[in-house]
């Protein structure tokens, strides 16, 4: 007595519905089985609304993406930046802990102003360590080993720290009629390069403040910037 296998595969599409049938003996190669396929198309007769299906699919993907992103952020905050349990549970507002604030950043769509922090091409004009050395010689302390790491560290600190940096005397040299500290020993070419990088740095700090105050860019600005 032979054992037979019959399989049915059905795919319900928005426009096409397909059915694939396989039937054959267990002792035979599947390539020798009887096979039939039927496709019913509604392309010419009907148009089914796909908006609801697409919305549900995207909604599910967003939930899964946000869940995995938050798991990764928790690992980074705890294992890389060594935030303690007490630090993460410190309240930054009456209804929000520091951990809630971090997780809330990932709930926002589009991209934040902080995304632009180190993307300015002027940062390529001067090595981070050289820029850091000049700034620290003028009394402005900087953390990190690169511009990207520096801005990531600043994004995790209190906005008051970033505002304090923006109030440093170095930035007065960028204003019309302003002057740099006297211990800034740079020739004309070096000073021009430093000013270009410092302007980009100032804009990056302002973007970090905007990320805290405004949360994210408007949708119209987002679409304009990605063109």
C-alpha positions as CSV (number, residue, x, y, z in Angstrom):
1,X,0.0,0.0,0.0
2,X,1.4,3.3,-1.0
3,X,1.3,6.5,1.0
4,X,0.3,9.6,-0.9
5,X,0.8,13.2,0.0
6,X,-1.4,16.1,-1.2
7,X,-0.4,19.6,-0.4
8,X,-2.3,22.9,-1.0
9,X,-0.7,26.3,-1.0
10,X,-3.0,29.4,-1.1
11,X,-1.8,33.0,-1.5
12,X,-4.5,35.7,-1.0
13,X,-3.2,38.8,-2.7
14,X,-4.8,42.2,-3.0
15,X,-5.2,41.6,-6.8
16,X,-4.1,38.1,-7.6
17,X,-5.1,34.9,-5.7
18,X,-3.1,31.8,-6.4
19,X,-3.5,28.1,-5.5
20,X,-0.7,25.5,-6.0
21,X,-1.5,21.8,-5.7
22,X,1.0,18.9,-5.3
23,X,0.0,15.2,-5.2
24,X,2.3,12.2,-5.3
25,X,3.7,9.2,-3.6
26,X,6.1,9.4,-0.7
27,X,8.3,7.0,-2.5
28,X,8.6,9.2,-5.5
29,X,10.8,12.3,-6.1
30,X,8.8,15.5,-5.7
31,X,9.7,16.4,-9.3
32,X,7.6,13.5,-10.5
33,X,4.5,14.5,-8.6
34,X,1.4,15.9,-10.3
35,X,1.4,19.7,-10.0
36,X,-1.3,22.2,-10.8
37,X,-1.4,26.0,-10.3
38,X,-4.4,28.3,-10.6
39,X,-4.2,32.1,-10.5
40,X,-7.3,34.2,-10.3
41,X,-6.7,37.9,-11.2
42,X,-9.0,40.7,-10.5
43,X,-6.9,43.3,-12.2
44,X,-9.3,43.9,-15.1
45,X,-12.6,43.6,-13.2
46,X,-12.0,45.0,-9.7
47,X,-9.6,47.1,-7.7
48,X,-9.3,46.2,-4.0
49,X,-8.4,48.8,-1.5
50,X,-5.0,48.1,-0.1
51,X,-4.6,51.1,2.2
52,X,-5.8,49.3,5.3
53,X,-3.5,46.3,4.7
54,X,-0.5,48.5,4.1
55,X,-1.2,50.6,7.2
56,X,-1.4,47.6,9.4
57,X,1.8,46.1,7.9
58,X,3.7,49.3,8.4
59,X,2.3,49.8,11.9
60,X,3.4,46.3,12.9
61,X,6.9,46.9,11.4
62,X,7.2,50.2,13.3
63,X,6.3,48.6,16.6
64,X,8.9,45.8,16.1
65,X,11.6,48.2,14.9
66,X,11.0,50.5,17.9
67,X,11.0,47.6,20.3
68,X,14.4,46.3,19.0
69,X,15.9,49.8,18.8
70,X,15.0,50.4,22.5
71,X,16.6,47.1,23.5
72,X,19.8,48.1,21.7
73,X,19.7,51.6,23.2
74,X,19.4,50.1,26.7
75,X,22.4,47.9,26.1
76,X,24.5,50.9,24.9
77,X,23.4,53.2,27.7
78,X,24.1,50.6,30.4
79,X,27.1,48.7,29.0
80,X,28.9,51.3,27.0
81,X,28.2,54.6,28.8
82,X,27.9,52.8,32.2
83,X,24.7,54.5,33.4
84,X,23.7,53.1,36.7
85,X,20.2,52.0,37.7
86,X,19.9,55.1,40.0
87,X,21.0,57.4,37.2
88,X,18.5,56.0,34.8
89,X,15.7,56.4,37.3
90,X,16.6,60.0,38.1
91,X,13.6,62.2,37.2
92,X,14.3,64.8,34.5
93,X,10.7,66.1,34.8
94,X,7.8,65.4,37.2
95,X,6.4,62.6,35.0
96,X,9.6,61.3,33.3
97,X,12.8,59.5,34.3
98,X,16.0,59.7,32.3
99,X,15.4,56.2,30.9
100,X,11.9,57.3,29.8
101,X,13.4,60.3,28.1
102,X,15.9,58.1,26.2
103,X,13.2,55.7,25.1
104,X,10.9,58.5,24.1
105,X,13.5,59.8,21.6
106,X,13.0,56.6,19.6
107,X,9.2,57.1,19.4
108,X,9.6,60.1,17.1
109,X,9.3,59.7,13.4
110,X,11.6,61.2,10.8
111,X,15.0,62.2,12.2
112,X,16.1,64.6,14.9
113,X,18.2,67.8,14.7
114,X,20.9,65.8,16.4
115,X,21.3,63.7,13.3
116,X,22.8,66.7,11.6
117,X,25.4,67.3,14.3
118,X,28.5,65.9,12.7
119,X,27.4,65.8,9.1
120,X,28.8,69.2,8.2
121,X,31.6,68.8,5.6
122,X,33.6,71.5,7.4
123,X,34.5,69.0,10.1
124,X,36.7,67.3,7.5
125,X,38.9,70.4,7.3
126,X,40.5,69.8,10.7
127,X,41.3,66.7,12.7
128,X,39.2,66.3,15.8
129,X,42.2,66.1,18.1
130,X,43.7,69.2,16.7
131,X,40.4,71.1,17.1
132,X,40.1,69.7,20.6
133,X,43.6,70.8,21.5
134,X,43.0,74.4,20.3
135,X,39.7,74.6,22.2
136,X,41.1,73.2,25.4
137,X,44.0,75.6,25.3
138,X,41.4,78.3,25.4
139,X,39.6,76.7,28.4
140,X,36.8,74.8,26.6
141,X,36.8,71.1,27.6
142,X,35.8,68.5,25.1
143,X,35.1,64.8,25.6
144,X,35.4,62.0,23.0
145,X,37.9,60.7,20.4
146,X,36.0,62.0,17.3
147,X,33.3,64.5,16.4
148,X,30.7,61.7,16.2
149,X,31.6,60.4,19.7
150,X,31.8,63.9,21.1
151,X,28.3,64.8,19.9
152,X,26.9,61.5,21.1
153,X,28.2,62.2,24.6
154,X,26.8,65.7,24.6
155,X,23.4,64.4,23.5
156,X,23.2,62.3,26.6
157,X,24.1,65.2,28.9
158,X,21.9,67.9,30.3
159,X,21.0,70.8,27.9
160,X,22.6,73.2,30.3
161,X,26.0,71.7,29.6
162,X,25.6,72.4,25.8
163,X,24.3,75.9,26.5
164,X,27.4,76.5,28.7
165,X,29.6,75.5,25.8
166,X,27.7,77.9,23.5
167,X,28.4,80.7,25.9
168,X,32.2,80.2,25.7
169,X,34.4,83.1,24.7
170,X,35.6,81.3,21.6
171,X,32.3,81.9,19.9
172,X,32.5,85.6,20.4
173,X,35.3,85.5,17.7
174,X,32.7,84.4,15.2
175,X,30.5,87.5,15.7
176,X,31.1,90.6,13.6
177,X,33.7,92.7,15.3
178,X,34.4,89.9,17.8
179,X,37.9,88.7,18.7
180,X,39.4,85.4,19.7
181,X,41.4,84.9,22.9
182,X,45.0,86.1,22.7
183,X,46.5,82.7,23.4
184,X,45.0,81.4,20.1
185,X,48.3,81.2,18.2
186,X,47.3,80.5,14.6
187,X,48.5,82.0,11.4
188,X,46.0,83.4,8.9
189,X,45.4,80.2,7.0
190,X,45.0,78.1,10.2
191,X,42.7,80.7,11.7
192,X,40.4,80.6,8.6
193,X,40.2,76.8,8.8
194,X,39.6,76.9,12.6
195,X,36.8,79.5,12.1
196,X,35.1,77.3,9.5
197,X,35.2,74.2,11.8
198,X,34.1,76.3,14.8
199,X,31.1,77.6,12.9
200,X,30.1,74.1,12.1
201,X,30.6,73.1,15.7
202,X,28.4,76.0,16.9
203,X,25.6,75.0,14.6
204,X,25.9,71.4,15.8
205,X,25.6,72.5,19.4
206,X,22.5,74.5,18.5
207,X,21.0,71.5,16.7
208,X,21.5,69.4,19.9
209,X,19.6,72.1,21.8
210,X,16.8,72.1,19.2
211,X,16.6,68.3,19.5
212,X,15.7,68.7,23.2
213,X,13.4,71.7,22.8
214,X,11.6,70.8,19.5
215,X,12.1,67.0,19.4
216,X,12.3,66.6,15.6
217,X,12.2,68.4,12.3
218,X,8.8,69.0,10.7
219,X,7.8,66.6,8.0
220,X,8.1,69.2,5.3
221,X,11.7,70.0,6.3
222,X,12.5,66.2,6.4
223,X,11.1,65.7,2.8
224,X,13.0,68.8,1.6
225,X,16.3,67.6,3.1
226,X,16.2,64.1,1.6
227,X,15.7,65.3,-2.0
